[in-house]
Amino acid sequence: MTQLQAAQKGHMTPEMEIVAREEELSPENLRSLVKEGRVVIPANLNHKGLHPFGIGSPLRIKVNANIGTSPQNTDLDMELAKIKVIESLGAEALMDLSIAGDLDKIRQAVIKSTSLMVGTVPIYQVLTERTDDVASISPEMILETIERHGKQGVDFITVHCGLKQEALPLLDKRVMGIVSRGGSFLAKWMTVRNEENPLYTHFDQLCDIARTYDMTLSLGDGLRPGAVHDATDAAQLHELKVLGELVLRARKAGVQVMVEGPGHVPMCDVQKNMELQQEWCHGAPFYVLGPLTIDSAPGYDHIVGAIGGAWAAYHGASFLCYVTPAEHLRLPGPSDVREGVIASKIAARSADMALGIPSALRREEEMSQKRHSFDWEGMFALAVDPVKPRLYREKSTHVSEEECSMCGEFCALKMHQQDK
Ligand code: SF4
C-alpha cells in the first residue's frame, strides 16, 4: 500500500508518524494532508534505512541536490563523496542524474549509501543505452527501465509525461528551445516516430509500476524555460495544464505525485507561476528547479537560484532543487555541491521563517540570543554552514571574546550591554 492509499483508508504509517513528529503537526493532520495529495512522503518500499521526509505545504521547505556521472567523469567515489557533503549540510534529498558508467551499479551504491530520499530520471538511462537508435526505443523499454529503478528503491522519479505533440510548435518563439535533457530526448523520439509521448500514452502503466513500489512521481517540466525571455510562455503553460490533469489521474491510481516547475523566471513572474501551479495542479507539492531570476550570472547561479527559490517557496513551492556555481559551465565537484546546498538551505530557511514555521522562528531567535551573548560555539552550531564562520573567527584578529575584528573595542553590542 502506498502512503496515499494508507491515508485514504485512514491508516497511520510509521513514516507519517515520523514526519508528523518532526514537523510538529498532529499525526491526523499530517495524514489528511497526505490523503488530499498536498503532502507526499517519497519512501520506496525497497529503500532500506530511509529517513522519511514530507514534502508539501505547510511543512518545512525541503532541498534536493543533484549528483551523477557524466561521460567526462565516471568516478563513483567522487559521487559518493558529494553525498557526504549533501548529508552534512542538511539537504533532505538527492537525485542521481548519472549518464555514464554502469548506471544500475551506480544507483545501487547511491541508494545503499544514504538515508536521504533518492530521486532519478529513468529516461536518462534509456537514452544512454540507445543513443544511436532513438527510433528503436519502445514504450515497453522505457517502462522496463522505470520498473528497474522502482525495484532498486528509488523514492521519486522525474517523468516528463506532460510534453505533448501539440506543444512542440509553441516552441518557435523561444530563444533557448528545450533545455530539459529528458524533454529534449522525448521530443526527438516523438518527432522521429511521429507518435505521442509514451509517458503520456502509457501513464496508467506508469502508475501501476509507481504504486507497486510506492515510488512518487515527480511530473517533470520537459518544456521548462531555459531563459528568462522564455518564461511563462505558451509551451510552458500548455505542459503545466497537462500535468494538472495527470495529478488527478495519479492520485486516483493511489500514486503519490508532485509537479516540477521552471526553470528561468524573472522575479516579477515567480509568484504568478507558483499560483498557477497550485491552481492547475490541484495543490500538488511544487518542486522548483531554481528558479533562476536572471541569465547573466554564470559562476554565481547558486545565488541566483537561491533568490528565486526563496521567493518561489514563499509563494507556494515546497521543494527546492539546488543550483551550483558550476551550472551551465561544467559537472559540479564536491565544493560546488557544498556551495549549492548552502545557497538552497538559505533560501529554504528564509521562506520557512517568512511562512511562520515554528521551528524556523525558534532557530532564528535562538541565533540572535547566541549572537547577543557572544556565544560563538552556539552560533556555529545553528549556522547553515557550521564550518566557514568558525574559520573566519579563528583567523580573525579580535582581542576579546566579547567583540569581533569588525568594530573591535567599539563593539556596539558590548557597549550597549555595559551601559545597562
Ligand atoms: S564588533 Fe561589531 S560586528 Fe562584531 S559583534 Fe560587535 S557589533 Fe557586531
Residues whose N, C-alpha, C, O or C-beta is under 5 A from the ligand:
A	BS01	SF4	E403 C404 M406 C407 G408 C411 A412 L413
